[in-house]
Amino acid sequence: MHADVEEEFRAFVRSRWPRLVSTAYLLTGDLHHAEDVAQTALTKAYRSWNRVRRSDNPDAYVRRILVTSHKDRFRKRRVAERLTDALPDVADGRDPLSASEQRQELMAALATLSSRQRTVVVLRYWEDIPEAEVAQALGCSVGTVKSQASRALARLRGALRESPTVFAAQGEERKNTR
């Protein structure tokens, strides 16, 4: 690889690394696994960098590699998901313990989803990717993305409805916005 293309790849990695790890974390539920998945995806992207960089959307291309790497790792290891406080807290005036509890409850709720449902939710709602791109990343139809998202959201609502921490915080947010 030429030096200028190598530098282009390095710049791509520097600018995308935090978001890729964050997405992988939401898929895996474990920071160390998330970093491994992101590294694997970027290694695969590096091997095909000329093809990736010429694609219409290099971010979507690498995201698909990330999702595939996660699915491969999930299939091979069937690793039990553990809760972690690895996501950064946002300074918003709320009790940090409450934010940590909310994050744990959200991660626990995400853990109840199937791998495909969790992937759809993370890509569609965390990454804010259109349904057509999610379908492309997963190699399925838009209808499948919609049905998986609907089922996943219903399951999350049910799991989080039982969570006093999440709904207490939401009630506080509603009071503060009135």
C-alpha positions in Angstrom: 0.0 0.0 0.0 1.3 3.4 -0.9 2.2 5.9 1.9 -0.6 8.3 1.0 -3.2 5.5 0.9 -1.8 4.2 4.2 -2.2 7.6 5.8 -5.7 7.9 4.4 -6.6 4.6 6.2 -4.9 5.8 9.4 -7.0 9.0 9.3 -10.1 7.0 8.7 -9.4 4.8 11.7 -8.6 7.8 14.0 -11.8 9.5 13.1 -14.1 6.4 13.2 -12.6 4.4 16.1 -14.6 5.8 19.0 -17.9 5.4 17.1 -17.0 1.8 15.9 -16.1 0.8 19.5 -19.3 2.4 20.8 -21.4 0.6 18.3 -19.6 -2.7 18.9 -20.1 -2.2 22.7 -23.8 -1.9 22.2 -23.8 -5.1 20.1 -21.6 -7.1 22.5 -22.3 -5.6 25.9 -18.6 -5.9 26.8 -15.9 -3.2 26.2 -13.1 -5.7 25.6 -15.1 -7.7 23.1 -16.2 -4.5 21.5 -12.6 -3.4 21.0 -11.8 -6.9 19.6 -14.7 -6.7 17.1 -13.8 -3.2 16.0 -10.1 -4.2 15.5 -11.1 -7.3 13.5 -13.4 -5.1 11.3 -10.7 -2.6 10.7 -8.1 -5.3 10.0 -10.5 -6.7 7.3 -11.1 -3.2 6.0 -7.4 -2.6 5.8 -6.9 -5.8 3.7 -9.5 -4.5 1.2 -8.9 -0.8 1.7 -8.7 0.0 -2.0 -12.2 -1.5 -2.5 -13.5 0.1 0.7 -12.3 3.6 -0.2 -13.7 3.4 -3.7 -17.2 2.3 -2.4 -20.1 4.8 -2.4 -20.1 4.8 1.4 -16.9 3.6 3.2 -18.6 4.0 6.6 -21.4 1.7 5.6 -18.9 -0.8 4.2 -16.9 -0.9 7.4 -20.1 -1.0 9.5 -21.2 -4.1 7.6 -17.8 -5.7 8.2 -18.2 -4.8 11.9 -21.7 -6.4 12.1 -20.4 -9.5 10.3 -17.4 -9.7 12.6 -19.7 -9.5 15.6 -22.0 -12.2 14.2 -19.0 -14.5 13.5 -17.6 -13.9 17.0 -21.0 -14.5 18.6 -21.5 -17.7 16.6 -18.0 -19.0 17.5 -17.9 -18.2 21.1 -21.5 -17.8 22.4 -19.9 -15.6 25.0 -22.2 -14.7 28.0 -22.7 -11.0 28.0 -21.7 -9.1 31.1 -22.8 -5.7 32.2 -20.2 -2.9 32.4 -20.0 0.8 33.1 -17.8 1.5 30.1 -20.0 4.1 28.4 -19.1 7.6 29.4 -21.4 9.5 31.7 -22.8 12.7 30.4 -22.7 15.6 32.8 -26.3 16.6 32.9 -26.9 17.3 36.6 -28.4 13.9 37.4 -27.1 11.6 40.1 -24.2 9.6 38.5 -25.2 6.5 40.3 -28.6 6.8 38.7 -27.1 7.2 35.3 -24.9 4.1 36.0 -27.9 2.1 37.1 -29.9 3.2 34.0 -27.0 2.1 31.8 -26.9 -1.3 33.5 -30.6 -1.7 33.2 -30.5 -0.7 29.5 -27.6 -3.1 28.8 -29.5 -5.9 30.7 -32.6 -5.1 28.5 -30.5 -5.2 25.4 -29.1 -8.6 26.5 -32.6 -10.0 26.4 -32.8 -9.4 22.6 -31.7 -11.9 20.0 -28.4 -11.0 18.3 -30.2 -9.9 15.2 -32.8 -7.8 17.1 -30.0 -6.1 19.1 -28.0 -5.4 15.9 -31.1 -3.8 14.3 -31.8 -1.7 17.3 -28.2 -0.5 17.6 -27.8 0.3 13.9 -31.3 1.8 13.5 -31.7 3.8 16.7 -28.2 4.3 18.1 -26.4 4.8 14.8 -29.5 6.4 13.3 -29.1 4.5 10.0 -32.0 4.3 7.6 -33.8 1.0 7.4 -32.5 0.3 3.8 -28.9 0.6 5.0 -29.5 -1.6 8.0 -31.0 -4.2 5.7 -28.0 -4.0 3.4 -25.6 -4.3 6.4 -27.5 -7.4 7.6 -28.1 -8.9 4.2 -31.9 -9.0 4.7 -35.0 -7.2 3.5 -36.3 -3.8 4.8 -39.4 -5.6 5.9 -37.3 -7.9 8.1 -35.5 -4.9 9.6 -38.9 -3.3 10.4 -40.3 -6.5 12.0 -37.1 -7.1 14.0 -37.1 -3.5 15.2 -40.8 -3.7 16.2 -40.3 -6.9 18.1 -37.1 -5.6 19.8 -38.7 -2.3 20.8 -41.7 -4.2 22.3 -39.4 -6.4 24.2 -37.3 -3.5 25.5 -40.5 -1.6 26.5 -41.5 -4.6 28.5 -38.1 -5.1 30.1 -37.7 -1.4 30.9 -41.3 -1.0 32.1 -40.3 -3.1 35.1 -37.3 -0.9 35.7 -38.0 1.7 38.4 -34.7 3.5 37.8 -35.2 4.2 34.1 -38.8 5.3 34.4 -38.1 7.4 37.5 -35.4 9.3 35.6 -37.7 9.7 32.6 -40.3 11.2 35.0 -37.7 13.7 36.3 -36.8 14.6 32.7 -40.4 15.3 31.9 -40.8 17.5 35.0 -37.7 19.4 34.1 -38.8 20.1 30.5 -42.2 21.6 31.5 
